[in-house]
Amino acid sequence: MLIIINDDPAYVSWLSRHRQGFVVDSPSRPKKNHLTLHRATCSLIKPHKRARLTTGVHIKACSLDAAELASWSQEQTGGGLTACPLCRPEEEDCPNAEQHAKNALTRLGRDALSYVLDLAVMYLDGEETYFRPTLKDVAGYLDKTVPQVVPAIQRLIDERYLERDQTGNAISLAATTVVFPSAKSLRTIPAFDAMSEENLGTELAQLRTGLRNVAS
C-alpha cells in the first residue's frame, strides 16, 4: 500500500501503472465515515486541471488490494470504507462504458461540484468561517470564464446536485449567483449520508447562513 501526500506526480504515475488497483481519497487527517473506496480508473479521482489531488486537505491511499485499504481505514479511523456508487469497486466487474457514460456528469460538472462540496465540508468542519461560492468563484478555480461554466452549473441544478440562491429572483445564472450543495450531493459523502434527515437539514441550513460566528 502507498500513502501519497503532497506529491501529485507520484499519484498520477501510480494511477497510470496500476489501472487494476484501488484508491481511497482521504482528508489529510483521516476521519471515520469520510473515506470512500474507488477503482483506480474511476473518473471521480482522475487527475484534471487544477485538481487538489494530494495537496492541502487531501491525501491518497493506493493499493492493488481493496482489503488492505479497508484494514488501513479501520486502523486509522475505527471505521470501514464506503464503496463509490459510480465505479462500484465492491463488484467483481467494472460497470460497462455505456452505463458509466449514462450516469456520469461531464468532467466540468464533476469538477465544479467537487469544488463546491470541498468548500462546504471545510466550512462545516470549522476550517473556514465563510461560505458563499459564486459562479465567478467556481469559474476562477477551474480556470474558466463564467459563460463556460454556466451550462455545467445549470445541469447540476437541474439534476438537483446544486441549488442556487434565489435572492433577487433572477432567472438566468450570473457571475454573482451563489450556489449551494443539495441534500442529494451531500449524501455522496459517507459522513453526511449516515445522518438523519433532521441533522442533514441542520447542516444545509448552516451552509445557507454562510457565516460562522467566531469568538473574539
Residue pairs with C-beta under 8 A, 6 or more apart in sequence:
1 61
1 62
1 63
1 65
1 68
1 69
1 72
2 14
2 61
2 62
2 63
3 59
3 60
3 61
3 62
4 10
4 11
4 14
4 54
4 59
4 60
4 61
4 62
5 28
5 54
5 59
6 54
6 55
7 54
8 47
8 53
8 54
8 55
10 54
11 47
11 53
11 54
11 60
11 62
12 47
12 53
14 21
14 40
14 62
15 23
15 40
15 46
15 47
15 62
18 40
18 62
18 64
19 40
19 41
20 40
20 64
21 39
21 40
21 62
21 63
21 64
22 37
22 38
22 39
22 40
22 62
22 63
22 64
22 65
22 66
22 69
22 89
23 37
23 38
23 39
23 40
23 42
23 45
23 60
23 61
23 62
24 35
24 36
24 37
24 38
24 60
24 61
24 62
24 69
24 72
24 73
24 81
25 35
25 36
25 38
25 44
25 45
25 58
25 60
26 34
26 35
26 58
26 59
26 60
26 61
27 34
27 57
27 58
27 59
28 56
28 57
28 58
28 59
30 59
30 73
30 76
30 77
31 77
31 191
32 77
32 78
32 79
32 191
33 77
33 79
33 82
33 190
33 191
33 194
34 77
34 189
34 190
34 191
35 73
35 77
35 79
35 81
35 82
35 190
36 81
36 82
36 83
36 84
36 189
36 190
37 66
37 69
37 70
37 81
37 82
37 83
37 84
37 89
37 90
38 44
38 45
38 84
38 87
38 89
39 84
39 87
39 89
39 94
40 62
41 87
41 94
42 84
42 86
42 87
42 89
43 86
43 87
43 100
43 104
43 107
43 110
44 84
44 86
44 87
44 110
44 114
45 60
47 53
48 107
48 111
49 142
49 143
50 111
50 141
50 142
50 143
51 111
51 114
52 58
52 118
53 60
54 60
57 118
57 122
57 127
61 69
61 72
61 73
63 69
63 72
66 89
66 90
69 81
70 80
70 81
73 79
73 80
73 81
74 80
82 190
82 193
83 89
83 90
85 188
86 95
86 100
86 103
86 104
87 94
87 95
87 100
88 94
88 95
95 103
104 110
105 113
105 152
105 155
105 156
105 159
105 161
106 152
106 155
108 142
108 144
108 148
108 149
108 152
109 152
109 153
109 155
109 156
111 142
112 138
112 142
112 149
112 152
112 153
112 156
113 156
113 161
113 162
113 181
113 185
115 133
115 138
115 141
115 142
116 133
116 138
116 162
116 179
116 180
116 181
116 185
117 181
117 185
117 186
117 188
117 189
119 128
119 131
119 133
120 131
120 180
120 181
120 186
120 207
121 189
122 128
123 129
123 130
123 131
123 206
123 207
123 212
124 203
124 206
124 207
126 212
128 212
129 211
129 212
129 214
130 210
130 211
130 212
131 207
131 210
131 211
132 178
132 210
133 178
133 179
133 180
134 175
134 176
134 177
134 178
134 179
135 146
135 149
135 150
135 153
135 173
135 174
135 175
135 176
135 177
135 179
136 146
136 175
136 176
138 149
138 153
138 179
139 145
139 146
139 148
139 149
139 175
142 149
146 174
146 175
150 173
153 162
153 173
153 179
154 173
156 162
156 179
157 163
157 164
157 179
160 182
160 184
161 181
161 182
161 184
161 185
162 179
162 180
162 181
162 182
162 185
163 179
163 180
163 181
163 182
164 173
164 177
164 178
164 179
164 180
165 177
165 178
165 179
165 180
167 178
170 177
178 210
180 204
180 207
180 208
181 204
181 207
182 204
183 200
183 201
183 204
186 192
186 193
186 200
186 203
186 204
187 193
187 200
192 200
192 203
195 203
206 212
